Amino acid sequence: MFSISPTARLRPSPFYDAVVKEGLRTAMVYNRMILPVSFGNPDEEYWRLINGVSMWDVGVERQIQLTGVDAAKLAQILSPRDLSKCKIGQGKYVPLCNHKGILINDPILLKLDENKFWFSIADSDILTWAQAIAGEKGLDVEIIEPDVSPLAIQGPKSEEVVASMFGDWIREIKHFWFKETELEGMPVAVQRSGWSKQGGFEIYLMDGSKGTKLWNIVKEAGKPYGIGPGSPGTPERTESGLVSVGGDSDYTTNPFEVRLGKYIDLHVADDVVGIQALRKIASEGPKRHQLGLILEGEIADPLKFSWEDINYMGNKVGHMTNCVWSPRMSANIGYGLLSVNINPGDPVEIERDGTFVKARVVDLPFI
């Protein structure tokens, strides 16, 4: 058992005090912040998400705000997805790439106004990246990290909880669309989104001093539905085929290799960062692809601090990038970043702690 030493380099979210009071047991670092992982009962937290409703502190999903006359121009330069038809109140999933077409983040872009955008980022420094690109292009845009922190409400009963707080209008919100509003005097934006496939919403709190207040309001509203704390780290994300950029990808991975090619629009302007490299990759075809793995054996240790080698007929053909026990499949499952010569149905072996574990390659998602 160990604790994290407080430091100004590691920021808590506005919901930190509330999650500690809920009984936080394990956490990880994400965007130089504390991301809750478990509250001591992973099985209960998993099934709550699958069958009911769970609330998550995802304040680590920082917003990179672009404002000014060139905000829309910069948003498109950063995004290899066509944003020309994006409307106010709409969000879009946008893989971000460097100049070589390597995947560096996969935020949700939210369009708040014609000259105001948020990138709700995954785990990498997009603030400095966006500032550097804007500076090089000489764009008239302000780029900041605003006081905005999401709280997620996920699971099949999440809509009932959110509707009880805001009203039935939330039932009409389409996936990734959002609306700015207030809740008991707190400025928020409500979006149908979240890192699960069980349905849900994210409430973007725009006043960090009110984190505990918002947490308690959601907790009270969710009591009739059995709400409880959880996190996006459950086996559900693997079962559902969700990609963890930075976990399932590395500094050599492009979007086509991890099933994100459908979010790349090759016709966007030549000044979009990475688009020319992405066109070349698309033309030549990626060398690897992401597939599922079903491992033999009983409950196994999860992936630790590095990817694990995958062999086929004695030759290394890729890596297993994550591994977890699936309660619904009663099997150890994971993702393989594999040579395109490996296909679903192929038998492979994964080197784990000096031993070889047999596995079968399958399509994604698992469920």
C-alpha positions in Angstrom: 0.0 0.0 0.0 1.4 3.4 -0.9 0.1 7.0 -1.2 0.7 9.8 -3.7 2.7 12.7 -2.3 0.9 16.0 -2.9 2.7 18.2 -5.4 1.7 21.2 -7.6 2.7 19.0 -10.6 -0.2 16.7 -9.9 -3.6 18.4 -9.8 -6.8 17.0 -8.2 -10.1 17.5 -10.0 -12.9 19.6 -8.5 -14.5 16.3 -7.5 -11.5 14.9 -5.7 -12.7 15.5 -2.1 -16.0 13.9 -3.0 -14.4 10.7 -4.5 -12.1 10.4 -1.5 -15.1 10.5 0.8 -16.8 7.8 -1.4 -13.9 5.5 -0.5 -11.4 5.8 -3.4 -8.9 2.9 -3.3 -6.9 3.1 -6.5 -6.1 5.9 -8.9 -3.8 6.6 -11.8 -2.2 9.7 -13.4 -3.8 11.2 -16.5 -3.1 14.6 -17.9 -1.0 15.3 -14.8 -4.1 14.8 -12.7 -5.5 12.1 -10.5 -8.0 9.7 -12.2 -10.0 7.5 -9.9 -9.8 3.8 -10.9 -11.6 1.8 -8.2 -13.5 2.2 -5.0 -12.6 -1.3 -3.6 -15.1 -3.5 -5.3 -14.4 -3.8 -9.0 -17.1 -6.5 -9.6 -19.8 -4.3 -8.1 -18.5 -1.3 -10.0 -18.6 -3.2 -13.3 -22.1 -4.6 -12.9 -23.4 -1.3 -11.8 -22.3 0.2 -15.1 -23.7 -2.8 -17.1 -27.1 -3.0 -15.4 -27.7 0.4 -13.7 -26.0 3.7 -13.4 -22.5 4.8 -12.4 -21.0 8.3 -11.7 -17.4 9.0 -12.6 -14.9 11.8 -11.9 -13.4 12.4 -15.3 -12.2 15.9 -14.6 -8.9 14.7 -16.1 -10.6 15.2 -19.5 -9.3 18.7 -19.8 -10.7 21.2 -22.3 -8.5 23.1 -24.7 -10.5 26.2 -25.6 -10.0 28.1 -28.9 -11.5 31.6 -29.2 -11.1 34.4 -31.7 -11.5 35.1 -35.3 -9.2 32.2 -36.3 -10.6 29.7 -33.9 -12.5 27.7 -36.5 -9.5 27.8 -38.8 -7.2 26.4 -36.1 -9.7 23.8 -35.1 -9.7 22.5 -38.7 -5.9 22.7 -39.1 -5.6 20.5 -36.0 -8.3 18.0 -37.1 -8.0 15.5 -40.0 -11.8 15.3 -39.8 -13.9 17.6 -41.9 -15.5 20.2 -39.5 -17.1 22.4 -42.2 -20.6 21.1 -41.4 -20.2 21.1 -37.6 -23.0 23.1 -35.9 -23.1 25.0 -32.7 -24.1 22.6 -30.0 -22.6 19.6 -31.8 -19.6 17.5 -30.8 -17.4 15.4 -33.1 -14.9 12.6 -32.3 -11.6 13.8 -33.8 -8.4 11.8 -33.9 -5.5 14.3 -33.8 -2.2 13.4 -35.5 1.3 14.9 -35.8 2.9 15.8 -39.1 3.8 12.1 -39.8 0.2 11.0 -39.4 0.9 9.5 -35.9 -2.0 9.5 -33.5 -1.4 11.8 -30.6 -4.8 12.3 -29.0 -8.5 11.6 -29.7 -10.6 14.3 -28.2 -14.3 15.2 -28.6 -14.5 18.6 -30.3 -17.4 20.8 -29.0 -18.5 23.8 -31.0 -19.9 26.3 -28.5 -20.1 29.3 -31.0 -18.8 30.2 -34.4 -15.6 31.4 -32.8 -15.4 29.2 -29.7 -14.4 25.5 -29.6 -13.4 23.0 -26.9 -11.2 20.0 -27.5 -12.1 17.6 -24.7 -8.8 15.7 -24.7 -7.4 12.4 -23.8 -4.0 12.0 -22.2 -1.4 14.2 -23.9 -0.4 17.9 -23.9 -2.6 19.4 -26.7 -2.6 22.9 -25.1 1.1 23.4 -25.9 0.6 21.6 -29.3 -2.2 23.9 -30.3 -0.4 27.0 -29.1 2.7 26.0 -31.2 0.7 25.4 -34.3 -1.2 28.6 -34.0 2.0 30.6 -33.4 3.7 29.1 -36.5 0.6 29.9 -38.6 0.3 33.4 -37.2 -3.3 32.9 -36.3 -5.5 35.3 -34.3 -6.8 32.9 -31.6 -6.6 32.6 -27.8 -5.8 29.1 -26.6 -6.3 28.4 -22.9 -7.4 25.6 -20.5 -10.6 26.9 -19.1 -12.2 26.1 -15.7 -14.2 23.2 -17.1 -14.3 19.7 -15.6 -16.6 16.8 -16.8 -18.5 14.4 -14.5 -19.8 11.3 -16.3 -23.1 9.5 -15.6 -23.0 6.2 -17.4 -25.2 3.1 -17.7 -28.6 2.1 -19.0 -30.4 4.1 -16.2 -28.3 7.2 -16.7 -30.9 9.0 -18.8 -33.5 8.7 -16.0 -31.0 10.3 -13.5 -30.0 13.1 -15.8 -33.7 13.8 -16.8 -34.6 14.0 -13.1 -32.0 16.8 -12.7 -32.5 18.8 -15.9 -35.9 17.8 -17.4 -37.0 15.7 -20.2 -35.4 17.9 -22.9 -32.2 15.9 -22.4 -33.9 12.8 -23.9 -33.8 14.6 -27.3 -30.0 15.2 -27.2 -28.3 13.2 -29.9 -25.0 11.4 -29.4 -22.1 13.9 -28.9 -24.5 16.9 -29.1 -24.7 19.1 -26.0 -26.5 22.1 -24.4 -25.2 24.8 -22.1 -27.5 25.4 -19.1 -27.5 25.9 -15.3 -28.0 23.5 -12.4 -28.8 25.1 -9.1 -26.9 28.2 -10.2 -23.9 26.3 -11.5 -23.0 26.9 -15.2 -22.7 23.5 -17.0 -22.9 21.9 -20.4 -24.7 18.6 -20.7 -23.5 16.2 -23.5 -24.6 12.7 -24.5 -21.2 11.1 -24.4 -18.9 9.0 -22.2 -16.2 6.3 -22.4 -18.6 3.4 -22.3 -21.1 1.7 -24.7 -23.8 1.5 -22.0 -25.2 5.0 -22.7 -24.7 8.1 -20.7 -23.9 11.8 -20.3 -21.1 14.1 -19.3 -21.8 17.2 -17.3 -19.2 19.8 -17.9 -18.9 21.9 -14.8 -17.7 25.5 -15.5 -17.0 26.4 -11.9 -14.3 24.3 -10.2 -15.3 25.6 -6.8 -18.6 23.7 -7.0 -17.2 20.2 -7.6 -18.5 18.6 -4.4 -21.8 20.3 -4.8 -22.4 18.9 -8.2 -21.2 15.4 -7.1 -23.7 15.4 -4.2 -26.6 16.6 -6.5 -25.9 13.8 -8.9 -25.6 11.2 -6.1 -28.9 12.3 -4.6 -30.7 12.3 -8.0 -29.3 8.8 -8.6 -30.3 7.2 -5.3 -33.6 5.8 -6.6 -31.7 4.1 -9.4 -28.9 2.6 -7.3 -26.2 5.0 -8.5 -22.7 4.6 -7.1 -19.1 5.6 -7.9 -17.0 4.0 -10.6 -14.5 4.9 -13.3 -13.9 4.4 -17.1 -11.3 1.7 -16.2 -13.7 -1.3 -16.1 -13.5 -4.3 -18.5 -16.5 -2.9 -20.3 -14.4 -0.6 -22.4 -12.4 -3.6 -23.7 -15.5 -5.7 -24.3 -17.0 -2.8 -26.2 -14.0 -2.2 -28.4 -13.1 1.3 -27.2 -9.6 2.5 -28.0 -7.4 4.0 -25.3 -5.0 6.3 -27.1 -1.6 6.1 -25.4 -2.5 2.7 -24.0 -3.4 0.8 -27.2 -1.3 3.1 -29.3 2.3 4.4 -29.1 4.5 6.9 -30.9 4.4 4.8 -34.1 0.7 4.2 -34.4 -1.5 5.8 -37.0 -5.4 6.0 -36.8 -5.9 3.4 -39.6 -4.1 0.8 -37.4 -6.5 1.2 -34.5 -9.9 1.3 -36.3 -10.1 5.1 -36.4 -9.8 5.5 -40.2 -13.5 6.3 -40.6 -12.9 9.5 -38.7 -10.2 10.7 -41.2 -11.4 12.8 -44.1 -8.7 12.7 -46.7 -10.2 15.6 -48.8 -9.5 18.2 -46.1 -7.1 21.1 -47.0 -3.4 20.4 -47.4 -2.6 22.6 -44.3 -4.3 20.2 -41.9 -1.6 18.7 -39.7 -0.7 15.2 -40.8 -3.2 15.0 -43.7 -0.5 14.5 -46.4 1.1 11.7 -44.4 -2.3 10.1 -43.8 -3.2 10.2 -47.5 0.1 8.3 -48.1 -0.7 5.7 -45.4 -4.2 5.2 -46.7 -2.9 4.8 -50.3 -0.2 2.2 -49.3 -2.3 0.5 -46.7 -1.4 0.2 -43.0 1.1 -2.4 -41.9 -0.7 -3.4 -38.7 -4.3 -3.7 -37.6 -6.1 -4.0 -34.2 -8.0 -7.2 -33.5 -9.3 -8.9 -30.4 -7.6 -11.7 -28.4 -9.3 -14.4 -26.3 -6.7 -16.0 -24.0 -6.9 -19.5 -22.6 -6.9 -20.1 -18.9 -8.4 -18.7 -15.7 -8.4 -15.2 -14.5 -4.9 -13.7 -15.3 -3.0 -10.7 -14.3 -3.8 -7.6 -16.3 -1.3 -6.0 -18.5 1.3 -4.2 -16.4 3.6 -1.5 -17.6 4.4 -2.6 -21.1 2.9 -4.3 -24.1 3.4 -8.1 -24.5 4.8 -9.9 -27.5 2.5 -12.0 -29.7 3.9 -14.9 -31.8 2.5 -16.9 -34.7 4.2 -20.1 -35.7 7.3 -19.0 -33.8 7.6 -15.5 -35.3 6.7 -12.2 -33.5 3.7 -10.7 -35.3 2.7 -7.9 -32.9 1.9 -6.9 -29.4 -1.0 -7.3 -26.9 -1.8 -3.8 -25.7 -4.2 -4.6 -22.9 -5.6 -7.5 -21.1 -8.5 -7.9 -18.7 -10.9 -10.5 -17.3 -14.3 -10.2 -19.0 -17.1 -11.1 -16.6 -19.7 -11.4 -19.4 -17.4 -13.6 -21.5 -15.8 -15.5 -18.6 -12.4 -15.2 -20.4 -9.3 -13.1 -20.4 -9.5 -10.7 -23.4 -7.3 -8.1 -24.9 -6.4 -6.2 -28.0 -3.6 -7.1 -30.4 -1.8 -4.6 -32.6 -0.9 -7.2 -35.2 0.6 -7.6 -38.7 -2.0 -7.3 -41.3 -1.1 -10.9 -42.3 -2.8 -12.1 -39.1 -6.5 -12.6 -39.3 -9.5 -13.5 -37.1 -9.4 -17.2 -36.3 -5.6 -17.5 -36.3 -4.1 -19.2 -33.2 -1.3 -17.2 -31.5 0.8 -17.3 -28.4 1.4 -14.4 -26.0 4.6 -14.2 -24.0 3.6 -13.4 -20.4 6.2 -13.4 -17.6 8.4 -15.9 -19.4 5.6 -18.3 -20.4 3.5 -18.6 -23.5 -0.2 -18.3 -23.3 -2.4 -19.6 -26.2 -4.9 -17.2 -27.6 -7.4 -16.9 -30.5 -7.6 -13.8 -32.7 -11.2 -12.4 -33.1 -12.9 -9.4 -34.6 -13.7 -6.3 -32.5 -15.8 -5.5 -30.6 -16.2 -8.5 -28.4 -19.7 -7.6 -27.3 
